Amino acid sequence: MANTYITEVVSVTTTGSNVLVFASDAKTIVRDVMIYAKGGAATVSVLYDDRATDAIVAKESLAADDTWRPFTTPLAMPTAHELKVNTSAEITVLITYVEFD
């Protein structure tokens, strides 16, 4: 059995809307999420969509070129659950996750 570690980088330029940055498959654990405020200050909300609601799970005001890790522990995500962000400025989201065989 081999587990696959995957890292994705998502650029978010849409402001004021909930933007999908990660959708889970079966047997997925998100190991780390890092958000980078590209060149300008940003207020960022991270939302968890459990297919019923988009609940804000973390919110932070970032200075220009600042980074933030909204989760302190890995996050097990059932199939078709999603992470979204809502931001006031352009950001980059780095997501590292594990897919289990």
C-alpha atoms as a printed R data frame, in Angstrom:
    type eleno elety resid chain resno       x      y      z
1   ATOM     1    CA   MET     A     1   0.000  0.000  0.000
2   ATOM     2    CA   ALA     A     2   1.494  3.318 -1.046
3   ATOM     3    CA   ASN     A     3   0.284  6.663  0.150
4   ATOM     4    CA   THR     A     4   0.649  9.642 -2.141
5   ATOM     5    CA   TYR     A     5   1.688 13.055 -0.805
6   ATOM     6    CA   ILE     A     6   0.586 15.861 -3.097
7   ATOM     7    CA   THR     A     7   1.234 19.600 -2.943
8   ATOM     8    CA   GLU     A     8  -0.874 22.050 -4.918
9   ATOM     9    CA   VAL     A     9  -0.515 25.795 -5.328
10  ATOM    10    CA   VAL     A    10  -3.677 27.799 -6.001
11  ATOM    11    CA   SER     A    11  -3.658 31.512 -6.873
12  ATOM    12    CA   VAL     A    12  -6.782 33.360 -5.755
13  ATOM    13    CA   THR     A    13  -7.453 36.691 -7.403
14  ATOM    14    CA   THR     A    14 -11.222 36.911 -6.890
15  ATOM    15    CA   THR     A    15 -12.088 39.084 -3.918
16  ATOM    16    CA   GLY     A    16 -15.272 39.131 -1.877
17  ATOM    17    CA   SER     A    17 -16.458 35.660 -2.998
18  ATOM    18    CA   ASN     A    18 -15.979 32.153 -1.666
19  ATOM    19    CA   VAL     A    19 -13.412 30.533 -3.965
20  ATOM    20    CA   LEU     A    20 -12.814 26.767 -4.041
21  ATOM    21    CA   VAL     A    21  -9.174 25.855 -3.346
22  ATOM    22    CA   PHE     A    22  -9.462 22.139 -2.502
23  ATOM    23    CA   ALA     A    23 -12.024 19.361 -2.992
24  ATOM    24    CA   SER     A    24 -11.391 16.030 -1.288
25  ATOM    25    CA   ASP     A    25 -11.536 12.527 -2.680
26  ATOM    26    CA   ALA     A    26 -12.074  9.442 -0.586
27  ATOM    27    CA   LYS     A    27  -9.388  8.745  2.011
28  ATOM    28    CA   THR     A    28  -7.821 12.232  2.070
29  ATOM    29    CA   ILE     A    29  -6.043 14.017  4.897
30  ATOM    30    CA   VAL     A    30  -4.979 17.615  4.436
31  ATOM    31    CA   ARG     A    31  -1.581 17.830  6.150
32  ATOM    32    CA   ASP     A    32  -0.933 21.562  5.785
33  ATOM    33    CA   VAL     A    33  -2.444 24.726  4.361
34  ATOM    34    CA   MET     A    34  -0.335 27.875  4.002
35  ATOM    35    CA   ILE     A    35  -1.660 31.188  2.762
36  ATOM    36    CA   TYR     A    36   0.586 33.932  1.378
37  ATOM    37    CA   ALA     A    37  -0.553 37.554  0.904
38  ATOM    38    CA   LYS     A    38   1.035 38.399 -2.452
39  ATOM    39    CA   GLY     A    39   2.378 41.930 -2.243
40  ATOM    40    CA   GLY     A    40  -0.552 43.488 -0.372
41  ATOM    41    CA   ALA     A    41  -2.399 43.304  2.918
42  ATOM    42    CA   ALA     A    42  -5.369 40.924  2.927
43  ATOM    43    CA   THR     A    43  -8.119 39.747  5.221
44  ATOM    44    CA   VAL     A    44  -8.612 36.037  4.579
45  ATOM    45    CA   SER     A    45 -11.373 33.700  5.730
46  ATOM    46    CA   VAL     A    46 -11.015 29.937  5.324
47  ATOM    47    CA   LEU     A    47 -14.295 28.069  4.946
48  ATOM    48    CA   TYR     A    48 -15.083 24.368  5.263
49  ATOM    49    CA   ASP     A    49 -17.933 23.154  3.057
50  ATOM    50    CA   ASP     A    50 -19.427 19.906  4.349
51  ATOM    51    CA   ARG     A    51 -21.957 19.840  1.457
52  ATOM    52    CA   ALA     A    52 -24.560 21.521  3.690
53  ATOM    53    CA   THR     A    53 -22.983 24.864  4.656
54  ATOM    54    CA   ASP     A    54 -19.838 26.940  4.158
55  ATOM    55    CA   ALA     A    55 -18.668 27.520  7.725
56  ATOM    56    CA   ILE     A    56 -15.818 29.945  8.448
57  ATOM    57    CA   VAL     A    57 -13.236 27.962 10.412
58  ATOM    58    CA   ALA     A    58 -10.454 30.564 10.544
59  ATOM    59    CA   LYS     A    59  -9.978 34.243  9.736
60  ATOM    60    CA   GLU     A    60  -6.862 36.408  9.728
61  ATOM    61    CA   SER     A    61  -5.697 39.872  8.677
62  ATOM    62    CA   LEU     A    62  -2.351 39.533  6.921
63  ATOM    63    CA   ALA     A    63   0.238 42.208  6.236
64  ATOM    64    CA   ALA     A    64   1.773 42.432  2.763
65  ATOM    65    CA   ASP     A    65   3.941 39.386  1.979
66  ATOM    66    CA   ASP     A    66   2.861 37.686  5.217
67  ATOM    67    CA   THR     A    67   2.107 33.951  5.534
68  ATOM    68    CA   TRP     A    68  -0.447 32.172  7.698
69  ATOM    69    CA   ARG     A    69  -1.257 28.566  8.556
70  ATOM    70    CA   PRO     A    70  -4.983 28.390  9.402
71  ATOM    71    CA   PHE     A    71  -4.845 24.789 10.715
72  ATOM    72    CA   THR     A    72  -2.616 23.532 13.527
73  ATOM    73    CA   THR     A    73  -3.350 19.834 12.974
74  ATOM    74    CA   PRO     A    74  -4.045 17.646  9.933
75  ATOM    75    CA   LEU     A    75  -7.628 17.675  8.682
76  ATOM    76    CA   ALA     A    76  -9.402 14.458  7.635
77  ATOM    77    CA   MET     A    77 -11.848 15.277  4.853
78  ATOM    78    CA   PRO     A    78 -14.661 12.970  3.709
79  ATOM    79    CA   THR     A    79 -15.434 12.625  0.013
80  ATOM    80    CA   ALA     A    80 -16.605 15.802 -1.740
81  ATOM    81    CA   HIS     A    81 -15.955 18.128  1.185
82  ATOM    82    CA   GLU     A    82 -14.237 21.374  0.209
83  ATOM    83    CA   LEU     A    83 -11.981 24.133  1.472
84  ATOM    84    CA   LYS     A    84 -12.725 27.631  0.218
85  ATOM    85    CA   VAL     A    85 -11.240 31.064  0.855
86  ATOM    86    CA   ASN     A    86 -12.724 34.528  0.816
87  ATOM    87    CA   THR     A    87 -10.137 37.275  0.525
88  ATOM    88    CA   SER     A    88  -9.868 41.040  0.220
89  ATOM    89    CA   ALA     A    89  -6.693 40.877 -1.921
90  ATOM    90    CA   GLU     A    90  -4.762 38.445 -4.126
91  ATOM    91    CA   ILE     A    91  -3.339 35.450 -2.248
92  ATOM    92    CA   THR     A    92  -1.587 32.173 -2.943
93  ATOM    93    CA   VAL     A    93  -2.698 28.993 -1.159
94  ATOM    94    CA   LEU     A    94  -0.291 26.059 -0.758
95  ATOM    95    CA   ILE     A    95  -2.035 22.796  0.161
96  ATOM    96    CA   THR     A    96  -0.257 19.558  1.073
97  ATOM    97    CA   TYR     A    97  -2.402 16.470  1.414
98  ATOM    98    CA   VAL     A    98  -2.210 12.678  1.526
99  ATOM    99    CA   GLU     A    99  -4.292 10.288 -0.553
100 ATOM   100    CA   PHE     A   100  -4.429  6.799  0.922
101 ATOM   101    CA   ASP     A   101  -4.559  3.711 -1.279
